C-alpha cells in the first residue's frame, strides 16, 4: 500500500511541555492552533506522492524570516547535516531584512510551481504568514513552523524553543543574579517588538517578574542594524535612572546593549542578560559584561525541521513538535557551548 492511501491525521494534543532552562531538547505533540479538539486530515499532494513512489529526492526548504542574520548560519548548518544524513535536497530561503511580503511571495511561487515537497517556515510576521501557510497545507504540502511559532495557523507542528518559557527562564535566572529582594528598573530591548516571537518572549519575562519589586521598562525596539541599535540603547539609557539590569530578547539587542554597558563602564552596576550566543556575546561573557545568555540551539532547529518533514514523507510518521530547549550560558560553561555564528 502506498503512503498516499494511508490515513494522515494530526492528533490534537496539549501544548508541548515547558522546557527546563537546562534541558537541551525534548519532544512533545504540537496541536494545530486553529483546531477545536477534533482530528484533522491532511491529503498529500499527488505530485509529491509521485516523487516518493519514483524514489526522487525530497525537496525540503526552510524559509527563514531573515537569512542575513548571524543566527541563520547555524540553522543552515543543521539543515545541511540533516539533508546529507537523510538524502534529501535542502535549502535555506527567505527575505533579507525580514520583509513579510517578500517571504509570502516567495512561498506562493514555490506552491504554485510545485517546486517543494516539504516546508518549514520561520515567520517574519505571524499574521502575514498565516494565509500562505494555509495555502501550502490546502495544496497538500506538509508545512511546519520552526524557530518562530505561528499558533492559530495551519502549521502541522513547531520545531524550536518554547518562546514564552524561555522569556520566563531569562527572568528567573536574572532574579538569581540580583537576589529576590532586588528593586529598581529592568530595561528590555528587542530587535523587533512587533514580532510574535518578541511578544511571547517578553510576555514570559514580564510575568515571571510580576510579583517582584523590579520595574520592567520596555520592550524598546532597536532594529537589526548594529549602529542604529546601539544608538537606540544609548538614547534610551540616557533617560533612565535606578536601572539594575538590562535584558535583550534576541541576538542583536543583546550585543547592542552589552556594547553600551562596556563602553559606559557600567558592568559593575548593571546586570546584562540576553539571548543567543554570537561570538561577540561570548566575548562579552568572558569580559564579565554579560552575566548570561540563553542559547536556542539553532543547529538543532535546522536539523530537526528537516528530520520531522522527512520522517513524515518517507516513513509516514506523525508530525510532532520538537522543543529545542533553553540553555543558560555563563562564563562557567562557555567553553562547552556552541557559538552561533
C-alpha positions as CSV (number, residue, x, y, z in Angstrom):
1,X,0.0,0.0,0.0
2,X,1.4,3.4,-1.0
3,X,1.8,6.2,1.5
4,X,-1.0,8.1,-0.3
5,X,-3.6,5.5,0.7
6,X,-2.7,5.7,4.4
7,X,-4.8,8.0,6.6
8,X,-2.8,11.0,7.6
9,X,-4.1,12.6,10.7
10,X,-2.8,15.1,13.1
11,X,-3.8,14.1,16.6
12,X,-4.8,17.0,18.7
13,X,-2.9,17.1,22.0
14,X,-1.9,19.6,24.6
15,X,0.8,22.2,24.1
16,X,4.4,20.9,24.4
17,X,5.7,20.8,27.9
18,X,7.6,23.8,29.1
19,X,11.3,23.2,28.7
20,X,13.6,23.4,31.8
21,X,16.3,26.1,31.5
22,X,18.9,23.4,31.5
23,X,17.3,20.9,29.1
24,X,18.7,21.0,25.7
25,X,16.0,19.2,23.8
26,X,12.7,17.3,24.2
27,X,9.7,16.2,22.1
28,X,6.0,16.8,22.6
29,X,3.0,16.8,20.4
30,X,2.0,20.2,18.9
31,X,-1.6,20.9,18.2
32,X,-2.6,22.9,15.1
33,X,-3.7,26.0,16.9
34,X,-6.8,26.5,14.8
35,X,-8.1,23.2,15.9
36,X,-11.1,22.8,18.3
37,X,-10.2,19.5,19.7
38,X,-11.0,17.3,16.7
39,X,-8.7,15.4,14.4
40,X,-7.6,17.0,11.2
41,X,-7.0,15.1,8.0
42,X,-4.2,16.1,5.6
43,X,-4.1,14.9,2.0
44,X,-0.7,14.8,0.4
45,X,-0.3,16.4,-3.0
46,X,-0.3,13.9,-5.9
47,X,2.9,15.3,-7.3
48,X,4.7,14.8,-4.0
49,X,3.3,11.2,-3.7
50,X,4.5,10.5,-7.2
51,X,8.0,11.7,-6.4
52,X,8.1,9.5,-3.3
53,X,6.9,6.5,-5.4
54,X,9.5,7.2,-8.1
55,X,12.3,7.5,-5.5
56,X,13.1,11.1,-6.3
57,X,15.0,13.0,-3.6
58,X,12.7,15.1,-1.5
59,X,12.9,18.9,-1.8
60,X,12.6,20.5,1.6
61,X,13.0,24.2,2.1
62,X,13.4,26.2,5.2
63,X,12.0,29.7,4.9
64,X,13.8,31.8,7.5
65,X,12.5,35.3,8.2
66,X,15.9,36.9,7.6
67,X,18.8,34.8,6.3
68,X,21.2,37.8,6.6
69,X,21.1,37.4,10.4
70,X,24.0,35.6,12.0
71,X,21.5,33.2,13.7
72,X,20.8,31.8,10.2
73,X,24.3,30.3,9.9
74,X,23.9,27.5,12.5
75,X,20.4,26.8,11.3
76,X,21.7,26.3,7.8
77,X,24.5,24.0,9.1
78,X,21.9,21.8,11.0
79,X,19.7,21.8,7.9
80,X,22.5,20.7,5.7
81,X,23.6,18.0,8.1
82,X,20.1,16.5,8.1
83,X,19.9,16.8,4.3
84,X,23.1,14.8,3.9
85,X,22.1,12.2,6.5
86,X,18.6,11.6,5.1
87,X,19.4,12.0,1.4
88,X,17.1,15.0,0.7
89,X,17.7,18.2,-1.1
90,X,17.5,21.1,1.3
91,X,17.9,24.9,1.0
92,X,17.5,27.9,3.2
93,X,15.5,30.7,1.7
94,X,13.9,33.9,2.9
95,X,13.9,37.7,2.5
96,X,16.9,39.8,3.6
97,X,15.7,42.3,6.1
98,X,12.7,40.4,7.4
99,X,10.2,41.6,4.7
100,X,7.0,39.6,5.3
101,X,5.5,40.5,1.9
102,X,8.6,39.1,0.1
103,X,8.5,36.0,2.3
104,X,4.9,35.4,1.4
105,X,5.6,36.0,-2.3
106,X,8.5,33.6,-2.4
107,X,6.4,30.9,-0.7
108,X,3.5,31.4,-3.0
109,X,5.8,30.9,-6.0
110,X,7.0,27.6,-4.6
111,X,3.5,26.4,-4.0
112,X,2.2,27.4,-7.5
113,X,5.2,25.9,-9.2
114,X,5.0,22.7,-7.2
115,X,8.7,23.2,-6.5
116,X,8.8,21.9,-3.0
117,X,7.8,18.7,-1.2
118,X,8.0,20.0,2.4
119,X,8.2,23.4,4.0
120,X,9.4,24.8,7.4
121,X,8.7,28.4,8.0
122,X,10.0,31.0,10.4
123,X,7.5,33.8,10.1
124,X,8.6,37.4,9.5
125,X,5.1,38.3,10.7
126,X,2.7,35.7,12.2
127,X,-0.4,37.4,10.8
128,X,1.0,37.9,7.3
129,X,2.2,34.3,7.0
130,X,-0.9,32.6,8.2
131,X,-2.7,32.7,4.8
132,X,0.2,31.3,2.9
133,X,0.7,28.5,5.5
134,X,-2.9,27.6,4.8
135,X,-2.3,27.7,1.1
136,X,0.6,25.2,1.4
137,X,-1.5,23.0,3.7
138,X,-4.5,23.0,1.4
139,X,-2.2,22.3,-1.6
140,X,-1.1,19.1,0.1
141,X,2.4,20.3,1.1
142,X,3.5,19.3,4.6
143,X,4.3,22.5,6.4
144,X,5.6,23.2,9.9
145,X,7.0,26.3,11.7
146,X,10.5,26.4,13.1
147,X,12.4,29.0,15.2
148,X,9.3,31.2,15.4
149,X,6.0,29.6,16.3
150,X,2.8,30.6,14.4
151,X,-0.1,29.5,16.6
152,X,-3.5,29.8,15.0
153,X,-2.2,28.8,11.6
154,X,-2.5,25.5,9.7
155,X,1.1,24.6,10.7
156,X,1.4,20.9,11.3
157,X,3.9,21.3,14.1
158,X,6.6,23.5,15.6
159,X,10.3,23.0,15.9
160,X,12.1,25.4,18.2
161,X,12.2,27.0,21.6
162,X,9.2,27.5,23.8
163,X,9.4,31.2,23.5
164,X,7.2,32.2,26.5
165,X,9.0,29.7,28.7
166,X,12.4,31.0,27.5
167,X,11.4,34.5,28.5
168,X,10.4,33.2,31.9
169,X,13.7,31.4,32.2
170,X,15.6,34.6,31.5
171,X,13.7,36.5,34.2
172,X,14.1,33.7,36.7
173,X,17.8,33.4,36.1
174,X,18.1,37.2,36.4
175,X,16.4,37.1,39.8
176,X,19.0,34.6,40.9
177,X,21.7,37.1,39.9
178,X,20.1,40.1,41.5
179,X,18.6,38.4,44.5
180,X,14.9,38.0,45.4
181,X,14.8,41.3,47.3
182,X,16.2,43.4,44.4
183,X,14.4,46.5,43.4
184,X,14.9,49.0,40.6
185,X,14.4,49.1,36.8
186,X,15.0,46.3,34.3
187,X,15.1,47.8,30.7
188,X,14.2,45.3,28.0
189,X,15.3,45.6,24.3
190,X,14.2,43.8,21.2
191,X,15.2,44.0,17.6
192,X,11.5,43.7,16.6
193,X,8.9,44.4,19.2
194,X,6.1,43.8,16.7
195,X,7.2,40.2,16.0
196,X,5.3,37.3,17.6
197,X,8.4,35.7,19.0
198,X,9.3,39.0,20.7
199,X,5.8,39.4,22.2
200,X,5.8,35.8,23.5
201,X,9.3,36.0,25.0
202,X,8.6,39.4,26.6
203,X,5.3,38.1,28.0
204,X,7.1,35.2,29.7
205,X,9.7,37.6,31.0
206,X,7.3,40.1,32.4
207,X,5.0,37.6,34.0
208,X,8.0,36.0,35.8
209,X,8.8,39.4,37.4
210,X,5.3,40.4,38.2
211,X,5.4,39.7,41.9
212,X,8.8,41.3,42.5
213,X,9.9,44.8,43.3
214,X,11.5,45.2,39.9
215,X,10.0,47.6,37.4
216,X,10.1,46.4,33.8
217,X,10.7,49.1,31.2
218,X,10.0,48.3,27.6
219,X,10.4,46.4,25.4
220,X,12.2,49.1,23.3
221,X,12.6,48.4,19.6
222,X,16.2,48.7,18.4
223,X,16.1,47.1,14.9
224,X,18.8,44.8,13.5
225,X,21.2,47.4,12.1
226,X,24.1,47.4,14.7
227,X,24.9,51.1,14.8
228,X,21.2,52.1,15.0
229,X,20.6,49.5,17.6
230,X,23.5,50.8,19.8
231,X,22.3,54.4,19.4
232,X,18.8,53.4,20.5
233,X,20.1,51.7,23.5
234,X,22.3,54.7,24.4
235,X,19.5,57.2,24.0
236,X,17.1,55.1,26.0
237,X,19.5,54.6,28.8
238,X,20.3,58.3,29.0
239,X,16.7,58.9,30.2
240,X,16.6,56.1,32.8
241,X,17.6,56.1,36.5
242,X,17.8,53.3,39.0
243,X,18.5,50.7,36.4
244,X,19.8,47.4,37.9
245,X,19.6,45.2,34.8
246,X,19.2,45.2,31.0
247,X,17.7,42.3,29.2
248,X,18.0,41.6,25.5
249,X,15.3,39.4,23.9
250,X,17.5,38.3,20.9
251,X,21.0,38.3,19.5
252,X,21.1,41.8,18.2
253,X,19.6,43.7,21.1
254,X,21.8,41.8,23.4
255,X,25.0,42.7,21.7
256,X,23.9,46.3,21.3
257,X,23.1,46.7,24.9
258,X,26.3,44.9,26.0
259,X,28.3,47.2,23.9
260,X,26.7,50.2,25.6
261,X,27.4,48.7,29.1
262,X,31.1,48.0,28.1
263,X,31.7,51.5,26.7
264,X,29.9,53.3,29.5
265,X,31.7,51.4,32.2
266,X,28.5,50.1,33.8
267,X,29.3,46.4,34.1
268,X,29.7,46.6,37.8
269,X,26.4,48.4,38.3
270,X,24.0,46.9,35.7
271,X,23.5,43.2,35.1
272,X,23.3,42.4,31.4
273,X,21.4,39.3,30.3
274,X,20.2,38.2,26.8
275,X,19.7,35.6,24.2
276,X,21.8,33.7,21.6
277,X,25.5,33.0,21.6
278,X,27.1,35.1,18.9
279,X,30.9,35.3,19.1
280,X,30.5,38.9,20.2
281,X,28.3,37.9,23.0
282,X,30.7,35.1,24.0
283,X,33.4,37.8,24.3
284,X,31.3,40.0,26.5
285,X,30.6,37.0,28.8
286,X,34.4,36.3,29.1
287,X,34.9,40.0,29.9
288,X,32.2,40.0,32.6
289,X,29.9,42.4,30.8
290,X,27.2,39.8,30.1
291,X,26.2,37.7,33.0
292,X,24.4,35.0,31.0
293,X,22.8,34.4,27.6
294,X,20.3,31.8,26.6
295,X,21.0,29.6,23.6
296,X,18.2,28.4,21.4
297,X,20.2,25.6,19.9
298,X,19.7,26.8,16.3
299,X,21.7,24.0,14.7
300,X,19.3,21.5,16.2
301,X,16.4,23.6,14.9
302,X,17.6,23.3,11.4
303,X,18.3,19.6,11.7
304,X,15.0,18.7,13.4
305,X,12.9,20.7,11.0
306,X,14.3,18.6,8.1
307,X,14.0,15.4,10.1
308,X,10.4,15.9,11.1
309,X,9.3,16.5,7.5
310,X,11.4,13.7,6.1
311,X,10.1,11.2,8.7
312,X,6.5,12.2,7.7
313,X,7.1,11.9,4.0
314,X,9.4,8.9,3.8
315,X,8.1,6.8,6.8
316,X,4.6,8.1,7.4
317,X,5.4,9.1,10.9
318,X,3.0,11.6,12.5
319,X,4.4,15.1,12.7
320,X,5.2,16.1,16.2
321,X,6.8,19.3,17.5
322,X,10.3,19.4,18.9
323,X,11.2,21.7,21.8
324,X,14.9,22.5,21.3
325,X,15.1,23.9,24.8
326,X,16.7,26.8,26.6
327,X,20.4,26.5,27.7
328,X,21.8,29.1,30.1
329,X,25.3,30.0,29.1
330,X,27.6,31.7,31.6
331,X,31.3,32.1,32.0
332,X,31.4,28.7,33.8
333,X,30.1,26.7,30.9
334,X,31.0,28.9,27.9
335,X,33.8,26.6,26.8
336,X,31.3,23.8,26.3
337,X,28.7,25.9,24.3
338,X,28.4,26.2,20.6
339,X,28.9,29.8,19.2
340,X,26.1,30.6,16.8
341,X,27.8,32.5,14.1
